[in-house]
């Protein structure tokens, strides 16, 4: 990584709108994963040598919570939803899996590192700074605590078919029910008819 913790926290604060304990965890989580994976700064487009940065499109990150840490992880890794490199699996957990597209295993599986924030870190923050209120305790402690007191890590294999890759351009399908266009294989085929996930029963809205 080219930038230090303080600089990355400043960028995360600008991107998210405020700085909080979740932002600190997200930044440190991503920094840890990138060190372990041997990934440089993916936000740099061109290296000092003048060559394109090979790490710029190296990561796909799955985040498991729709909270502050997710924005921070996007800042550090350069992964974005719009680039199809940041994917939300909302399990309500302060965790993320960082998938290395340069580390292919068998089939469509790739090596990744899952990092989860330890529940015990909250108690440790309270022990370290009992005189502070809860958020201030965590903000201060999470900057200083060693990685092994903040996180647990697990090497994992992640299925990542070509249709899930950044930059993938696949067939665009028109839903046989609503007539709307659908990208990236997000349809269901029933009796030879292709319908979008909404029409297949996955709608999150109802018409007024």
N, C-alpha and C positions, 0 to 999 in steps of 0.2 A: 504494500500500500504506500502511495506517495504522501498521503496526508495523515496527520495525527488525529487523536481523539478529539481534541478541542476544535480543530478546524472542521471535522466532520459533523460534530454536534452543532456548530454554527450553521452549516449548510442544512442540516436536518431541521433546525428551528425555523429557518427561512421557508423551507418547503412545506412544513407542517403548520406553521403559524404560531407555535409556541414550543417551549422545551419542557419536557416532563420526564418522569422516571422511565416510562415506556420507550421514549425516544432514546434514552441512554442505553437501555437494554438492546434495542434494535440495532443501534450503531455498533455496540460491542459484539453482539451476536454475529453480525455480518463480517466485522473485522476478523473475528476468530476463525470463521469458516473460510475466509479467503486466505488467511495465513496457512491453515491446514491443507487447503487444496493447492496452494502455491500459485494463486491467482494474483496478478499485479493489479494496478488501478484500471478497472475496465471503463472508466469514464473518460480516459485519455484516448483521443482518436489517433493521434500520430505521436510516435515515440521521438525522443531527441535525435535518434539516428535518421529520422525522416521516414522510417517504415511505418506502415499501419500497425496499430497495436493488436496483436493476435488475441489478447484477453478481452477485447471489447465486446465480443459476442460469444463468450465462452460459457456463461452461466445462464441457467434457468432456475428460478427460485420459487419454491412452493411455500407460501406463508399460511399459518394455521389460525390466524386471528385477524379480525377486522378492526384493529385498534392502532394506537400511535406507532407501535414498533414497526408496523408494515410500511409506513411512509419512510421511516428511517432506514429500513433495509433497502428500499428502492433507491434512496440517495447514495448509499455506500456502494451497492453493487452495480448501479446503472440499469438494473432491471426495471421495466415498466410494463404495465398492463397493456398499453397500446402497442408495445413491441412484442407482445405475446411471450415475454420472458419473465413476467411476474404473475404467478397463478395463485388464486385464493382457494384454499380448502378450509372453510371456516369450521374448525373443530373447537373453537373457543380456547385454544391453547397458545401460550406464549412460546411458540416454536416455529422453526422454519427449516426446510431442507434445501440445500444448495447443491444443484446438480451440475457436474462438470461434463460439458458436451465433448471434451477432448478425452474423456475416460470411458469409452464404450466397453460394455461387457458383452454378454451373449444376446443375440436377437436384437430387440429394440430397447434393451436395458442399459442404463448408464450409472456410473458410480456417483454417489452423492453423500453429503454429510448432513445429518439431521442434528440440529442444536435446539435444546429446550432449556428455558429458564427454570432454575430450581426453586421450588416453593420455599425452601429453607433460607433463600437469600433475603427474604423479607425480615425474618427473625434476626438474621445476622446484621442487617442494616440497623435494626432497633438496638441491638447490643452495642454496635459501634458508636451510635449517636443518639443515646436515650434522651438527650436534652432537646432534640429537634422534633418538630411534628412529622407525621408519617411521610408525607411527600418529600419534605426536605431531607429526612433520613435517607430515603431511597435514592434521591437525586445525588446526594454526596457519596453515599456508600457505593453505589453502582459504578461510579467513575473510578473508584479506587480498589475495589475487591478483586482478587485474582480470578482468572477465568474459571478455575475449578470450583470456586465457591458460588459462582453465578450460574454456570451452565453444566449440563450433561451433554455428551456428544455420542453419536452412534453412526458408524458407516453403514450405508444402505444402498440397495439397488432400486432404481426407479424406472419403471416402464415409460418410455417417451417415444411414441410412434412419430413418424414423419409429420403427421397432421398436427402435432402439438408443438412443432418447432417454430421459433421465430422466423419470419420470412416465408413460411409455407404458403403456397398459392395452389389451392385445390379447386375442385369442381364446385361451382355455385349452384345450389339446388333451389327450385321454387316449390314452396309448400303446396301440396295438392289441396289443402283445406282452406288456408287463409290467403294464399297467393303471394306471401312475402318471401323475399330472398333469404337464403340461409348459407352461411359460410362454415368451413372447417368441420364438415361431417356432423354438424349439430342437428341431426334429424333421425327419425325412426322410420324404418321401412316395415309396413304392414300389408300383407297380401299384395306385394309388388307396388305399393303406393308409398311415396315418401312424404312424411308430414314433419313439421318443425316440432321442437321439444315442447313448445307452448301448447300446440294443438294436440299433442300426445298426452296432455294432462299435467304439464309442468308449468303452467302459467302462474305468475306471482301477482296477477292483477285480474280484476273483473271489470267489464265494460259498464259504464254508467247508463 
